[in-house]
Amino acid sequence: MSPARRMVGLGVMVAIVAAACAITPWSAALEEDLGLSLLFHMRGPRQPPPEVAVVAIDSDAAKALGQPARIAEWPRALHVSLVDGLAIAGARVIAMDISFATPARHPADDSAFAAALERAGMVVLLDLLEQLPSAESSVHVERRLPPVPALAAAAAAHGPFPLPKTGAVRAYWLVAGGSGGLATLPVLAKQVYDRGAVAPAATLQRVPGDDARYLDFYGMPRTIATVGFHQVLAALDDHERGAAWLRQTFAGRAVFVGFSPAHTAEQDRVRDDYATVFTRADGLALSGVEIAATAFGNLLERRAPSPLWMPWQLGIMLAWGMLLGVTCTLLHGWQALMAVALAAACYLVLAHAQFTATAVWLPLMVPLLVQIPLAIFGGALWSLVEERRERRRLGAVIDDVLPPAVVAHLLQRLPPAMPHAGQVYGVFIMTDIEGFTTVAEGLSPDESARMLNRYFERVFPVVERHGGSVSDIKGDAILAFWFASGRDASMCQAACLAALDIAAITSGSGGSVNWSSLPTRIGVHAGKVTLARLGASRHHEYRAVGDAVNTASRIEALSKHLGTRLLASDDVLVGVEGILARPVGEFLLVGKRKPVRISELVCMSADATTLQRRLCAAFAEALAAYRSMQWEDAAQRWSDILLEFPDDGPSRFYLLLAQRCAADRPPPPWDAVVSMVSK
């Protein structure tokens, strides 16, 4: 299957599964429980509208006024003073989240309170909803307890405000369906606020529809401007400064009055708290009056969290699924995981910005918890299937040109999920026996063949022991390789160790001509190549094609000029450890347009002698002088090196170059790149 079809197929599969999940009740509940909470936490608190305030009844107010903790036991006279004071201050509506379903001890107190309500003309009272016991646990029976008749008649409106006592509060009802379809307290307060005057109860008591609205919380308890009940009454006693403060604090505002504790100890005594996404770490939760004020603020702003229209959700999941399909098809392993993580972070940023700006929440749980794992798993599974199919196809292609055992060996060493183009990253060792043509002149063809076979019997196992394979034999030269899907430092390390071992076992000398008296030049290079089937007619070869193979051959040939046995490019040595390497300069090899940095592999660092280390250090100083155009100094340094190390080929090579530069004085610009004109 083509990569494009794989992308589309995986993306469509992820999108279909997501769409199936999105239309289930499970998905909606998950989005509400986790997705909405996550968005609130990401957004954090926000500024409530200045038109809403809370007058809190708490332990401080009870202590200051000398009243008991139970609000029901407070005398009506305190409420009369509060309503009169708020009305004089210019409050636009007063919503009292306090039940007045029980008559006062003295009827005159209810009459005085009713008169205050009539004078204010914009007070909304609470209808208490009482849960009644039922024979069936699954059936909930409610009884509505309105204010006493005198107060109900004097109030601008009265209605319930039901909230669940179990689980977290996320929404409120515009209409209390179990209470005859009456508008709830914040809705009635908004209606009175908008009218600005008393209206017939019939026009205020109902709103069309029986729907719920999500709450757009402003933050922790006391985020909405809160004033103590006792502070209002104290201001009334201070006629000059108190009146001005009251007008500044409450003029034109909707004021919600009710129990609102500042400490968890108060909350535990009077259970009117509700768990929300902004419940404080110490357990202090929003009170009922704060939630009512929040609902009013949302109505005033015409803002409420709302999920996207379902067709839009499905469209987003389709696009998101396609993006994940493309990502998990093109990339693999950690690359795919990092790309998906980046995409998820961008999606969260977009969802956060949308929620902060408009309160519309994008689906989070299905895209993040369902689509992402499904795409990663699907991409991995698809890659595995494609890898097996590719191996079978590759085996069929080369089966006609290689023996079955070689085919199996090659397929085992190919990188997983090889691209269709056959491009891989390889490290190559090119070897050539120095002077073998001269040696072979004194031998019969059979003797030459036996010597080469003994040589190969020693060299091939070295390559294989370090995880490589021999790709090609040309006379006395061999090409060995290591393949991976990308650059791997351990693969380069293995190739360098193999090269050192080959150099070690071929450096001996004997009295007679044998395999051990065949000193070998070795070149090591790495880069991308293409595995291709080459040939025509009835002759084909399956081999690595690319500049890296040619460069390895050129590096091996460079040893003829430098008098060395083992050279490697810096492309190989990056990340290689434990090997003493001597940089010998930068060379523009024959037929190349870009210079290559070359180093001589000396030995394992742990086995290096003092003389070897001194030679490397002295050579580095001489090369640095040469690169700095200090040719006389460089020539002198290499002359000194040759006095101590007369067989050092690189020093002899550079001594001639330095002397020539010192004589010719090449003008700038000049660099230390050595251009080779012959192999």
TANORRA-V587405 format. One line per field, one symbol per residue. ss: DSSP state (a for helix, b for strand, c for the rest). phi: phi as a letter, one per 20 degrees, with the letter a starting at -180 (. if undefined). psi: psi as a letter, one per 20 degrees, with the letter a starting at -180 (. if undefined). A space follows every 50 residues. Layout:
ss=???
phi=???
psi=???
This chain:
ss=ccaaaaaaaaaaaaaaaaaaaaccaaaaaaaaaaaaaaaaaaaccccccc cbbbbbbcaaaaaaacccccaaaccaaaaaaaaaaaaaacccbbbbbbbc ccccccaaaaaaaaaaaaaaccbbbbcbbbbbccccccccbbbbbcccaa aaaaccbbbcccccccccccbbbcbbaaaccbbcaaaaaaaaaaaccccc aaaacccccccbbbcccccccccccbbbaaaaaaaaacccaaaaaaaaaa cccbbbbbbccccaaaaaacccbbcccccccccccbbaaaaaaaaaaaaa accccbbccaaaaaaaaaaaaaaaaaaaaaccaaaaaaaaaaaaaaaaaa aaaaaaaacbbcccaaaaaaaaaaaaaaaaaaaaaaaaaaaaaaaaaacc cccaaaaaaaaaacccccccccbbbbbbbbbbbccaaaaaacccaaaaaa aaaaaaaaaaaaaaacccbbbbbbccbbbbbbbbccccaaaaaaaaaaaa aaaaacccccccccaaaccbbbbbbbbbbbbbbbbbccbbbbbbbcaaaa aaaaaaaaaaaacccbbbbaaaacccccbbbbbbbbbbcccccccbbbbb bbbbaaaccaaaaaaaaaaaaaaaaaacccaaaaaaaaaaaaaaccccaa aaaaaaaaaaaaaacccccccccbbcccc
phi=.fgfffgfffffffffffffffeeggfffffffdfffffffffmfcffff fcbcdedbffffffemdfffffeffffffffffffffffngebcddeced fdfffdgfffffffffffffmbdddeefddfdfcfdfeddddcedfgggf fffeffabaebfcfedmeecbcdfceffdmmffegfffffffgffmbfcg gfedeccfncddcfeefeqfgmffgccfgffffffffefeffffffffec fmdedddrfbfdcffffffdecdcfcfdfffenfdfefffffffffgfff elcbgbffgggfgfffffffffffffffefdcmfffffffffffffffff ffffffecmedffdfffeedffgffffffffffffffffffffffffefe ccfgffgfffffeffflffffmecdcdcdddbffmffffffecfgfffff fffffffeegfffffeneceebccmeeccdbcdbfbfcffffffffffff ffffedefccfdfbffddgdecccbcrecdecedpblddccdbecrffff fgfffffffgeemddccbffgeffnecmcecdfdodceffndddfcecce eeafgfefeffffffffffffffffffemefffffffffffffecfeffg ffffffffffffeelgfffccefeeedbf
psi=pqhghggggggggggggghhhhjqhggghghggggggggghggaqrprqi iqrpopoahgggghikqrhphhiqqhhhhgggggghghijqhqpoolppk ipqrhphhghghghhhghggjkpprpopoppqqqhphipppqppnrrqgg hhhhqhrqrrmpqqiqrqpirrphpnhjkjkqqrghgghhggghhjrpqq hhiiiqqqrmrqpqpnqhbrqjgqppqqghhghhhhhnhfhgggggghhi pjqppppapnqiqhgghhhonlqpprikpqhjiprprhhhhghggggghh ilppppqqpghhghgghggghgghgggighqqchggggggggghghgggg ggggghgijppqpggghhiggghgggggggghhgghgghhggghhhgihi iqqhhhgggghhiqqqlpqhijprpqppppqpppkhggghhjqrgghggg ggghghhhgghgghhjjrqphqpndjqqoqqpqrhrpohhghgggghggg gghgijirqrhroahikmppqppprqrprpoqoqarcjoqqorpprhhgg hhghgghhhhhikrhoqqqhhhipipqjpopopjappnrpjqipqppqqp ogaphhiprhgghhgggghhgghggghjkmhgggggghghghhhmijogh ggghgggghghhghmpqqqqrjpoppiq.
